[in-house]
Each structure stands twice: as structure tokens, then as C-alpha cells.
Amino acid sequence: MIPVIGLAVGIALGLVLDPTVPLWLQPYLPIAVVAALDAVFGGARASLDGIFDAKVFVISFVSNVVVAALIVFLGDQLGVGAQLSTAVVVVLGIRIFGNAAAIRRHLFRA
């Protein structure tokens, strides 16, 4: 229940405060969101499998975001930022859909 309340408070604060993302950070934000979603879906799957560990979840969440951002940063420095961004989204997307399928199988037995 606490995560749901935290999510609601975060959404409300975001709507009220209307934060702006600095221009230099904008290319990295979508990649960070996809990496965070990967960790969230992985945590949900682990929870349904009965092997969830909060420490592993936090480390996975932070490391996914940092590694994805570093890959995109490296791509920007090499002049291939768009291609590496696409690669990161594809890889993390495959992981998200794999976890979503496992969650579906667990919940609906199908």
C-alpha cells in the first residue's frame, strides 16, 4: 500500500509543481524511464515467484538506470547516440515484455 500512496503523491506533486527537465538531461530521461520500468517489472515478477529481495531490487533499479544512461552518453560522445539509444530501448523492451509475459502466466495461469 505504501508504494501506491508514494506513486499517487509523486504524480500529484509532478502535476502541481510542473518540473522542467534541463536540456542536457532530456536525451537520457526516456532511457532512464525504460530502464526503471525494466527493474519494476523484474521486481513484480520476482515478487510473484516468491523470490523478491528489496536490496536486489534497489540495486537493480539504480544500476539499470546508470548503465543505460552511460551507454547513451557514450553513444553521444561517439556520435552514434541515437543508434545506441535504440539498442538500449530494444534490449530493455525485450526484458520488459519477457517479465510481463511471466507475470501474465503467473496471474492467469495461461
GIKA-V692262 format. One record per backbone hydrogen bond with DSSP energy under -0.5 kcal/mol. NH is the residue of the N-H (numbers start at 0). CO is the residue of the C=O. If there is no record, write none. Layout:
nh=NH co=CO
nh=NH co=CO
This chain:
nh=4 co=0
nh=5 co=1
nh=6 co=2
nh=7 co=3
nh=8 co=4
nh=9 co=5
nh=10 co=6
nh=11 co=7
nh=12 co=8
nh=13 co=9
nh=14 co=10
nh=15 co=11
nh=16 co=12
nh=17 co=13
nh=24 co=21
nh=25 co=21
nh=25 co=22
nh=27 co=24
nh=28 co=24
nh=29 co=25
nh=31 co=27
nh=32 co=28
nh=33 co=29
nh=34 co=30
nh=35 co=31
nh=36 co=32
nh=37 co=33
nh=38 co=34
nh=39 co=35
nh=40 co=36
nh=41 co=37
nh=42 co=38
nh=43 co=39
nh=44 co=40
nh=45 co=41
nh=46 co=42
nh=47 co=43
nh=48 co=44
nh=49 co=45
nh=49 co=46
nh=50 co=45
nh=51 co=45
nh=56 co=52
nh=57 co=53
nh=58 co=54
nh=59 co=55
nh=60 co=56
nh=61 co=57
nh=62 co=58
nh=63 co=59
nh=64 co=60
nh=65 co=61
nh=66 co=62
nh=67 co=63
nh=68 co=64
nh=69 co=65
nh=70 co=66
nh=71 co=67
nh=72 co=68
nh=73 co=69
nh=74 co=70
nh=75 co=71
nh=76 co=72
nh=77 co=73
nh=78 co=74
nh=78 co=75
nh=79 co=74
nh=80 co=74
nh=83 co=79
nh=84 co=80
nh=85 co=81
nh=86 co=82
nh=87 co=83
nh=88 co=84
nh=89 co=85
nh=90 co=86
nh=91 co=87
nh=92 co=88
nh=93 co=89
nh=94 co=90
nh=95 co=91
nh=96 co=92
nh=97 co=93
nh=98 co=94
nh=99 co=95
nh=100 co=96
nh=101 co=97
nh=102 co=98
nh=103 co=99
nh=104 co=100
nh=105 co=101
nh=106 co=102
nh=107 co=103
nh=108 co=104
nh=109 co=103
